[in-house]
């Protein structure tokens, strides 16, 4: 009888600008444009594109703090409430998002 020991492994995957990246996959019109996603409960910025980061928009700031920058630079605003209601079902091909082939 073999005494093989198995160890449990945990992986943490951190995706840069996850919600923005997912939205861009299905809405190519917002590629290369500044984009922010607002939370569904308090209107704070929970995801930013690199273009929005370059404008100085801060993660976690409430919309009202970034409003002037957002309006002045025609930043696309995505509502986390809508994304949240759609849930993972909104992204019908999770393999496409994660870049995996099953």
GINORFEN-V160366 format. One record per residue. N is the residue number from 1. PSI is psi in whole degrees, -180 to 180 (NA if undefined). Layout:
BEGIN
n=(N;N)
psi=(PSI;PSI)
END
This chain:
BEGIN
n=(1;2;3;4;5;6;7;8;9;10;11;12;13;14;15;16;17;18;19;20;21;22;23;24;25;26;27;28;29;30;31;32;33;34;35;36;37;38;39;40;41;42;43;44;45;46;47;48;49;50;51;52;53;54;55;56;57;58;59;60;61;62;63;64;65;66;67;68;69;70;71;72;73;74;75;76;77;78;79;80;81;82;83;84;85;86;87;88;89;90;91;92;93;94;95;96;97;98;99;100;101;102)
psi=(133;145;50;130;135;137;143;133;142;136;140;123;122;115;130;126;52;-55;-41;-44;-42;-45;-39;-28;-38;-10;80;-14;-21;8;142;18;152;131;139;152;131;146;160;-7;-29;6;28;153;118;-11;141;142;165;-35;-39;-38;-41;-24;-8;11;127;143;134;-12;143;154;-44;-29;-33;0;-46;-45;-43;-49;-43;-33;13;48;134;132;126;140;116;-25;-43;-43;-43;-39;-34;-31;-161;-21;-21;-32;87;-26;82;-28;-36;-41;-48;-7;29;159;113;NA)
END
